[in-house]
């Protein structure tokens, strides 16, 4: 059975965990709700200089292996939406 969850987060200048680890693989869709602001994705130490950027209104899909988590950070206070599908 697959589980689907959704959430919205306000991402600021300190990295926050947007997808906690699970013991199963996770398919994650992240949507940057802002028009012109970037959000950066990565591990717990992600920063605006080290993360993978997600431009305004852009969407990205990522598959996380068991035990992996995902963090986000930005240069301001911006909104993102996250959908997680766990097998």
C-alpha positions as CSV (number, residue, x, y, z in Angstrom):
1,X,0.0,0.0,0.0
2,X,1.3,3.5,-0.9
3,X,0.8,6.5,1.4
4,X,0.5,10.0,0.1
5,X,1.0,13.1,2.3
6,X,1.1,16.8,1.5
7,X,2.3,19.8,3.4
8,X,3.2,23.4,3.0
9,X,6.3,25.0,4.6
10,X,7.6,28.5,5.1
11,X,11.3,28.3,4.3
12,X,13.6,30.9,5.7
13,X,17.3,31.5,6.2
14,X,17.8,28.5,8.5
15,X,17.6,25.1,7.0
16,X,14.4,23.2,7.9
17,X,13.6,19.5,7.4
18,X,10.8,19.2,4.8
19,X,10.9,15.4,4.4
20,X,11.8,13.2,7.4
21,X,13.6,9.9,6.8
22,X,11.5,6.7,6.3
23,X,12.4,3.1,6.2
24,X,10.9,2.9,2.7
25,X,11.9,4.8,-0.5
26,X,10.0,8.1,-0.9
27,X,9.1,9.9,-4.1
28,X,9.0,13.6,-3.3
29,X,7.5,16.5,-5.4
30,X,8.5,20.0,-4.3
31,X,6.8,23.1,-5.7
32,X,8.2,26.6,-5.1
33,X,5.0,28.7,-4.6
34,X,6.8,32.0,-5.0
35,X,7.0,33.9,-8.3
36,X,10.6,35.1,-8.4
37,X,12.4,33.7,-5.3
38,X,14.7,30.7,-5.1
39,X,14.6,27.9,-2.6
40,X,17.6,25.6,-2.1
41,X,17.3,21.8,-1.4
42,X,19.9,19.4,0.2
43,X,21.0,17.7,3.4
44,X,20.9,19.1,6.9
45,X,23.8,21.5,6.2
46,X,22.2,23.0,3.0
47,X,22.9,26.6,2.3
48,X,22.1,29.1,-0.5
49,X,25.6,28.5,-1.9
50,X,25.5,24.7,-1.7
51,X,21.9,23.6,-2.3
52,X,20.2,22.6,-5.5
53,X,18.1,25.7,-6.4
54,X,14.4,25.6,-7.2
55,X,13.4,28.7,-9.1
56,X,10.1,30.5,-8.6
57,X,7.0,28.5,-9.6
58,X,9.3,25.6,-10.5
59,X,8.6,22.0,-9.4
60,X,11.0,19.1,-8.9
61,X,10.7,15.4,-8.2
62,X,13.3,13.6,-6.1
63,X,13.4,10.0,-5.0
64,X,14.8,9.5,-1.5
65,X,16.4,6.2,-0.4
66,X,15.4,4.6,2.9
67,X,16.8,6.7,5.8
68,X,17.4,9.8,3.7
69,X,15.8,13.2,4.5
70,X,15.5,16.5,2.7
71,X,16.0,20.0,3.9
72,X,15.3,23.4,2.4
73,X,16.6,27.0,2.9
74,X,16.2,30.3,1.2
75,X,17.3,33.9,1.3
76,X,14.1,35.1,2.8
77,X,10.7,33.8,4.0
78,X,9.1,31.8,1.2
79,X,6.4,29.2,0.8
80,X,6.8,25.7,-0.7
81,X,4.4,22.8,-1.1
82,X,5.6,19.2,-0.7
83,X,4.0,15.9,-1.7
84,X,5.5,12.6,-0.5
85,X,4.6,9.2,-1.8
86,X,5.9,6.3,0.3
87,X,5.8,2.8,-0.9
